[in-house]
Amino acid sequence: MRPFKRARTVETPTTAEAQSPESGSPLELPARILYRRVDSLALSMDVEFKRIHRGAVNALDIERSGCRYLLSGGAEGGVGLYDLDWNLAQTTRVRRIEPLAKTARKDAHQNATSDICWYPFDTGLFTTSSYDETIKVWDTNTMQAATTFNLEASVFAHAMSPIASHTLVAAAVRGPQLRLCDLKTGDCVHSLTGHRGSVMCVQWSPRNEHLLVSDKTIRFWDVRKARSSMFTLDQHNTSGKSSGDSGKAHDDIVNGLVFTSDGLNLVSTGHDERIRLWQTDTGRNLMVNYGNKLRNQRNFRATPVLALDRFGRWPTLIHASDNCRILAFDLFTGELMNEWRTAYGRVTCVAWRTSYEELYSGGNDCEVFAWTPTRHNAAKRAYGASEAQSGTEDEMSGDAWTESDSDDVFF
């Protein structure tokens, strides 16, 4: 396995640049290409991952520098590392991707892995969190833990800033606190208090290295200050004024957060089965209607992702649903762009491969699957639009698990 090195930095445009371009603009063609590729995604019949997990695949992450290496975390506590370009030159019909490495059982978490993250600036490191109350920092080349943080509470999620000069890891734990761990010192250096229940998700702003967002309430924190959160989001705030400390973003637990690439907008999702889009500088709810397709009652972190082109433009929101479906929405209009049924069980996590416009998913079936754009699927949608409008719900959703008849798909 070749050594993993420091990643290069790629600048991304603002959200204003990322929104769907007007007809006739120079940006219209690449935007339409990306939308079409997302719309034509289907389960790849050409790629198969070797199964290494003995339980559900709870977390996936693809490194951002080359979009080549995939990490997977399983319910048995283990971690797998895959090269997505493995065996590209082989001539067989199905390309089988073997793991580059996996953790030894003695080094793995003692309970399920809850989250997994590449270190943003160096692919030689990655981190995992677990319900065994620890966060582990791993050396990618040896697949051994270099540091272990004991947080004395189950860890639902963790995050590292993609732009920061600091080395803080924010941890969402069972209990009303956020914990901050320092990779330099190996210590838990601070706790942020203000939540009234367990914190299930956390994200750093890609715009401000000191701005942290955590989950009913969504709180914004400045980690340089010891006081309580700066402000909270309120679903009824449509005027653009900050809601102070009493806002309620969702009617139930919030378990999913994701920023746009410029940090100007935030997407949240929760057990009330609603998706909301926020303006981060004012806290305003942009009132985008994503419909009622989403089913989200999972008692762990959800993983909504933004599908972008290689320059960070034209985001599409992709979210796994509890009813064995994956949903794709236009981020700024809320339009349901696609819906894929998953015949092998509930999807627990998804990851987007930006440079290739590919989607990867993990689920309760212990498998990792690749979803790739297909000419057949694109043509079927382009020429069968009128038929789909008058068809059944199943015809409209399109069974993306197959390119022909579902009876022909076996592994």
C-alpha positions as CSV (number, residue, x, y, z in Angstrom):
1,M,0.0,0.0,0.0
2,R,1.5,3.3,-1.0
3,P,2.0,6.0,1.7
4,F,-0.8,8.5,2.2
5,K,0.3,12.1,1.9
6,R,-0.9,15.6,2.6
7,A,-3.9,16.6,0.6
8,R,-4.1,19.6,-1.7
9,T,-6.6,22.4,-1.2
10,V,-9.4,23.1,-3.7
11,E,-11.3,26.3,-3.6
12,T,-15.0,26.2,-4.2
13,P,-17.4,29.0,-5.3
14,T,-20.1,30.7,-3.3
15,T,-23.6,29.4,-2.9
16,A,-24.9,32.1,-5.2
17,E,-22.6,30.7,-7.9
18,A,-23.7,27.2,-7.0
19,Q,-27.4,27.7,-7.6
20,S,-29.0,26.5,-10.8
21,P,-27.9,28.9,-13.6
22,E,-30.4,30.8,-15.8
23,S,-31.2,29.5,-19.2
24,G,-28.7,30.6,-21.8
25,S,-25.9,31.3,-19.3
26,P,-22.4,29.8,-19.9
27,L,-22.9,27.7,-16.8
28,E,-26.1,26.1,-18.0
29,L,-24.6,23.2,-19.9
30,P,-22.3,21.7,-17.1
31,A,-25.2,22.2,-14.6
32,R,-27.6,20.2,-16.9
33,I,-24.9,17.5,-17.3
34,L,-24.6,17.1,-13.5
35,Y,-28.3,17.0,-13.0
36,R,-28.7,14.4,-15.7
37,R,-25.9,12.3,-14.2
38,V,-27.6,12.4,-10.8
39,D,-30.9,11.6,-12.3
40,S,-29.5,8.6,-14.2
41,L,-27.7,7.0,-11.2
42,A,-28.3,3.3,-10.8
43,L,-26.8,0.5,-8.9
44,S,-23.6,-0.4,-10.7
45,M,-23.6,-3.9,-12.1
46,D,-19.9,-3.5,-12.9
47,V,-18.5,-2.9,-9.4
48,E,-18.6,-5.2,-6.3
49,F,-17.0,-4.6,-2.9
50,K,-15.6,-7.5,-1.0
51,R,-17.6,-7.8,2.3
52,I,-15.5,-7.2,5.4
53,H,-18.0,-6.1,8.0
54,R,-19.9,-8.6,10.2
55,G,-22.6,-6.0,11.0
56,A,-24.3,-3.0,9.4
57,V,-22.1,-0.5,7.6
58,N,-22.7,2.6,9.8
59,A,-20.4,5.2,8.2
60,L,-18.6,6.0,5.0
61,D,-16.2,8.8,4.0
62,I,-14.2,9.6,0.8
63,E,-11.1,11.7,1.0
64,R,-11.5,15.1,-0.7
65,S,-8.0,15.5,-2.3
66,G,-8.2,12.8,-5.0
67,C,-11.6,11.3,-4.3
68,R,-10.0,7.9,-4.5
69,Y,-9.9,6.3,-1.0
70,L,-13.1,5.2,0.8
71,L,-13.3,4.4,4.6
72,S,-16.1,2.3,6.0
73,G,-17.0,1.7,9.6
74,G,-19.1,-1.3,10.8
75,A,-21.4,-2.2,13.6
76,E,-18.9,-4.8,14.8
77,G,-16.4,-1.9,15.5
78,G,-14.1,-2.5,12.5
79,V,-12.8,-0.2,9.8
80,G,-12.1,-1.0,6.1
81,L,-10.1,1.0,3.6
82,Y,-10.8,0.7,-0.1
83,D,-9.2,2.1,-3.3
84,L,-12.1,3.0,-5.6
85,D,-9.8,2.7,-8.6
86,W,-8.8,-0.8,-7.7
87,N,-8.5,-3.2,-10.7
88,L,-9.6,-0.6,-13.3
89,A,-7.6,-2.4,-16.0
90,Q,-9.2,-5.8,-15.5
91,T,-11.3,-7.2,-18.3
92,T,-13.9,-9.2,-16.5
93,R,-17.5,-8.0,-16.4
94,V,-17.6,-7.3,-12.7
95,R,-14.7,-5.3,-11.1
96,R,-14.3,-6.7,-7.6
97,I,-12.8,-4.1,-5.1
98,E,-10.7,-5.7,-2.4
99,P,-9.9,-3.8,0.8
100,L,-6.5,-2.2,0.9
101,A,-6.5,-2.7,4.6
102,K,-8.7,-3.3,7.6
103,T,-8.3,-3.0,11.3
104,A,-7.3,-6.0,13.4
105,R,-10.0,-7.3,15.8
106,K,-7.8,-6.4,18.8
107,D,-7.5,-2.8,17.6
108,A,-11.1,-2.3,16.7
109,H,-13.8,-0.5,18.8
110,Q,-15.5,-2.7,21.4
111,N,-18.9,-1.5,20.2
112,A,-20.4,-0.2,16.9
113,T,-18.6,2.5,14.9
114,S,-20.8,5.5,14.8
115,D,-18.9,7.9,12.6
116,I,-15.7,8.0,10.5
117,C,-13.8,11.0,9.1
118,W,-10.6,11.5,7.0
119,Y,-8.3,14.2,8.5
120,P,-9.0,17.1,6.1
121,F,-5.3,18.0,5.5
122,D,-3.5,14.7,5.5
123,T,-4.8,11.3,4.3
124,G,-2.2,9.7,6.6
125,L,-4.7,10.1,9.4
126,F,-8.4,9.4,10.0
127,T,-10.7,9.3,13.0
128,T,-13.5,7.0,14.2
129,S,-16.1,7.4,17.0
130,S,-18.1,4.6,18.7
131,Y,-20.7,3.7,21.2
132,D,-17.9,2.3,23.3
133,E,-17.4,5.9,24.5
134,T,-14.2,6.5,22.6
135,I,-12.8,8.4,19.6
136,K,-9.7,6.8,18.0
137,V,-7.1,8.5,15.8
138,W,-5.7,6.1,13.2
139,D,-2.5,5.9,11.2
140,T,-3.7,5.1,7.7
141,N,-0.5,3.3,6.7
142,T,-0.4,0.9,9.7
143,M,-4.2,0.8,10.4
144,Q,-3.4,1.1,14.1
145,A,-4.8,3.6,16.6
146,A,-2.3,6.4,17.4
147,T,-4.4,8.1,20.1
148,T,-7.6,7.2,21.9
149,F,-9.9,9.7,23.6
150,N,-12.1,8.3,26.4
151,L,-15.2,10.5,26.6
152,E,-17.1,8.4,29.2
153,A,-20.3,8.6,27.1
154,S,-21.5,7.1,23.8
155,V,-20.3,9.1,20.9
156,F,-22.9,9.6,18.1
157,A,-20.8,11.7,15.8
158,H,-17.7,13.7,15.5
159,A,-16.3,16.3,13.1
160,M,-13.1,18.2,12.2
161,S,-12.9,21.6,10.7
162,P,-12.0,21.6,6.9
163,I,-10.3,25.0,7.1
164,A,-9.0,25.4,10.7
165,S,-5.5,26.1,12.0
166,H,-6.5,24.4,15.2
167,T,-6.6,20.6,15.7
168,L,-9.9,20.3,17.6
169,V,-12.3,17.3,17.1
170,A,-15.9,18.1,18.1
171,A,-17.8,15.1,19.6
172,A,-21.6,14.7,19.9
173,V,-22.1,12.5,22.9
174,R,-25.0,11.0,24.9
175,G,-25.7,13.9,27.3
176,P,-26.3,17.6,27.0
177,Q,-22.7,18.6,26.2
178,L,-20.4,18.9,23.2
179,R,-16.9,17.7,23.9
180,L,-13.8,19.2,22.2
181,C,-10.7,17.0,21.9
182,D,-7.3,18.3,20.8
183,L,-5.3,16.1,18.4
184,K,-2.0,17.8,19.4
185,T,-2.2,17.2,23.1
186,G,-4.4,14.0,23.1
187,D,-6.7,15.5,25.7
188,C,-10.3,16.5,26.0
189,V,-9.9,20.2,26.4
190,H,-13.4,21.8,26.7
191,S,-17.1,21.1,27.0
192,L,-19.8,23.2,25.5
193,T,-23.0,23.2,27.6
194,G,-26.5,24.4,26.7
195,H,-28.3,21.5,25.2
196,R,-31.1,19.9,27.2
197,G,-30.8,16.4,25.7
198,S,-28.3,14.2,24.0
199,V,-26.4,15.7,21.0
200,M,-26.6,13.4,17.9
201,C,-24.8,15.4,15.3
202,V,-22.2,18.2,14.9
203,Q,-20.6,20.1,12.0
204,W,-17.9,22.7,11.6
205,S,-18.5,25.7,9.4
206,P,-16.4,25.6,6.2
207,R,-16.4,29.5,6.3
208,N,-15.4,30.2,9.9
209,E,-12.8,28.0,11.5
210,H,-14.2,28.7,15.0
211,L,-17.9,28.3,14.2
212,L,-19.5,25.0,15.3
213,V,-23.1,23.8,14.8
214,S,-24.8,21.1,16.9
215,D,-28.1,19.6,17.2
216,K,-34.9,19.7,18.5
217,T,-32.4,22.8,19.0
218,I,-29.6,23.7,16.5
219,R,-27.0,25.8,18.2
220,F,-24.2,27.9,16.8
221,W,-21.0,28.0,18.9
222,D,-17.8,30.1,18.9
223,V,-15.3,27.6,20.4
224,R,-13.0,30.4,21.5
225,K,-15.5,31.6,24.1
226,A,-16.6,29.9,27.3
227,R,-20.1,31.3,27.3
228,S,-23.2,29.5,26.0
229,S,-24.1,29.2,22.4
230,M,-24.2,32.3,20.2
231,F,-27.8,31.7,19.0
232,T,-30.2,28.9,18.0
233,L,-32.2,28.3,14.9
234,D,-36.0,28.6,15.0
235,Q,-38.2,27.0,12.3
236,H,-40.6,30.0,12.6
237,N,-37.9,32.6,11.9
238,T,-38.4,33.8,8.3
239,S,-37.5,37.4,8.9
240,G,-33.8,37.0,9.1
241,K,-33.4,38.1,12.7
242,S,-31.6,35.9,15.2
243,S,-33.9,33.9,17.5
244,G,-31.6,34.2,20.6
245,D,-31.4,31.1,22.8
246,S,-35.0,29.8,22.7
247,G,-35.5,28.7,19.1
248,K,-36.6,25.2,18.1
249,A,-35.4,24.1,14.6
250,H,-37.4,20.8,14.5
251,D,-40.3,19.3,16.4
252,D,-38.2,16.3,17.4
253,I,-34.6,15.2,17.6
254,V,-32.2,16.6,15.0
255,N,-29.9,13.9,13.7
256,G,-28.5,15.3,10.5
257,L,-26.6,18.4,9.5
258,V,-24.6,19.4,6.4
259,F,-23.2,22.8,5.3
260,T,-23.0,24.0,1.7
261,S,-19.4,24.3,0.5
262,D,-19.3,28.0,1.2
263,G,-20.9,27.8,4.6
264,L,-23.7,30.3,3.7
265,N,-26.4,27.7,4.1
266,L,-27.1,24.7,6.4
267,V,-29.3,21.7,5.8
268,S,-30.9,20.0,8.8
269,T,-33.0,16.8,9.2
270,G,-34.7,15.2,12.2
271,H,-37.1,12.7,13.6
272,D,-40.0,15.0,12.7
273,E,-39.2,13.8,9.1
274,R,-38.6,17.3,7.8
275,I,-35.7,18.7,5.9
276,R,-34.9,22.4,6.4
277,L,-32.6,24.8,4.6
278,W,-31.2,27.7,6.7
279,Q,-29.3,30.9,6.0
280,T,-26.4,30.8,8.5
281,D,-25.5,34.5,8.9
282,T,-29.1,35.4,9.9
283,G,-30.5,32.1,11.1
284,R,-33.5,32.5,8.6
285,N,-35.5,29.4,7.6
286,L,-35.6,29.6,3.8
287,M,-38.9,27.7,3.8
288,V,-38.0,25.2,1.1
289,N,-40.5,22.4,0.8
290,Y,-38.9,19.0,0.3
291,G,-42.2,17.1,0.5
292,N,-43.1,14.2,2.8
293,K,-41.2,11.4,1.2
294,L,-38.5,11.2,3.9
295,R,-38.7,8.6,6.7
296,N,-36.2,9.3,9.5
297,Q,-36.7,7.7,12.9
298,R,-33.2,6.2,13.3
299,N,-31.7,6.6,16.7
300,F,-28.3,7.5,15.4
301,R,-26.7,10.0,13.1
302,A,-28.2,10.5,9.7
303,T,-25.9,11.2,6.8
304,P,-27.4,13.7,4.3
305,V,-24.8,14.6,1.6
306,L,-24.6,17.3,-1.0
307,A,-23.8,16.0,-4.5
308,L,-21.6,18.6,-6.2
309,D,-19.6,18.9,-9.4
310,R,-15.8,19.0,-9.1
311,F,-16.0,22.8,-8.5
312,G,-18.5,22.6,-5.7
313,R,-21.5,23.9,-7.8
314,W,-25.2,23.0,-8.2
315,P,-25.7,21.0,-5.0
316,T,-28.2,18.2,-5.0
317,L,-29.2,16.9,-1.5
318,I,-29.1,13.1,-1.2
319,H,-30.6,11.5,1.9
320,A,-31.1,7.8,2.9
321,S,-34.7,7.1,4.1
322,D,-35.8,4.5,6.6
323,N,-38.2,2.9,4.2
324,C,-35.4,1.3,2.1
325,R,-35.1,4.3,-0.3
326,I,-32.5,6.9,-1.2
327,L,-33.9,10.3,-2.1
328,A,-32.4,13.1,-4.2
329,F,-33.7,16.7,-4.0
330,D,-32.8,19.9,-5.7
331,L,-31.3,21.8,-2.7
332,F,-32.8,25.2,-3.5
333,T,-36.2,24.3,-4.8
334,G,-37.0,21.1,-2.8
335,E,-38.0,19.2,-6.0
336,L,-37.6,15.4,-5.7
337,M,-35.2,14.6,-8.5
338,N,-35.0,10.9,-8.0
339,E,-35.9,8.1,-5.7
340,W,-34.1,4.7,-5.6
341,R,-35.5,1.6,-3.9
342,T,-33.0,-0.6,-2.1
343,A,-34.0,-4.2,-2.2
344,Y,-31.3,-5.5,0.2
345,G,-32.4,-3.6,3.4
346,R,-32.2,-0.1,4.9
347,V,-29.4,2.2,3.8
348,T,-27.6,3.6,6.8
349,C,-25.1,5.9,5.2
350,V,-24.1,7.5,1.8
351,A,-21.0,9.2,0.4
352,W,-20.6,11.3,-2.7
353,R,-17.5,11.0,-5.0
354,T,-17.3,14.5,-6.4
355,S,-14.8,14.2,-9.3
356,Y,-16.7,11.2,-10.7
357,E,-20.3,12.0,-9.8
358,E,-20.7,8.6,-8.2
359,L,-22.7,7.7,-5.0
360,Y,-21.6,5.0,-2.5
361,S,-24.0,3.5,0.1
362,G,-23.7,1.2,3.1
363,G,-26.6,-0.6,4.8
364,N,-27.9,-3.2,7.3
365,D,-26.9,-5.9,4.8
366,C,-23.2,-5.4,5.7
367,E,-22.5,-4.4,2.1
368,V,-21.1,-1.3,0.3
369,F,-22.6,-0.5,-3.1
370,A,-21.6,1.8,-5.9
371,W,-24.2,3.9,-7.8
372,T,-23.1,5.2,-11.1
373,P,-24.6,7.1,-14.0
374,T,-25.8,4.8,-16.8
375,R,-26.7,5.6,-20.4
376,H,-29.5,3.1,-20.3
377,N,-31.1,4.8,-17.3
378,A,-30.7,8.3,-18.7
379,A,-32.3,7.3,-22.0
380,K,-35.1,5.6,-20.2
381,R,-35.9,8.7,-18.2
382,A,-35.5,11.1,-21.2
383,Y,-37.8,9.2,-23.6
384,G,-40.2,7.8,-21.1
385,A,-41.2,11.0,-19.3
386,S,-44.7,11.1,-20.6
387,E,-45.3,7.4,-19.8
388,A,-43.9,7.9,-16.3
389,Q,-46.2,10.8,-15.6
390,S,-49.3,8.6,-16.1
391,G,-47.7,5.4,-14.6
392,T,-47.9,4.0,-11.1
393,E,-45.8,5.2,-8.2
394,D,-43.4,2.3,-8.7
395,E,-42.9,3.4,-12.4
396,M,-42.3,6.9,-11.3
397,S,-39.7,6.0,-8.7
398,G,-37.8,3.8,-11.1
399,D,-36.3,0.7,-9.6
400,A,-32.6,1.8,-9.8
401,W,-31.4,-1.6,-8.7
402,T,-31.5,-2.9,-12.3
403,E,-30.9,-1.9,-15.8
404,S,-33.4,-4.4,-17.2
405,D,-35.6,-6.7,-15.2
406,S,-35.1,-7.1,-11.4
407,D,-35.1,-10.9,-11.8
408,D,-31.8,-10.6,-13.7
409,V,-29.9,-9.0,-10.8
410,F,-28.0,-11.4,-8.6
411,F,-24.5,-11.4,-7.0
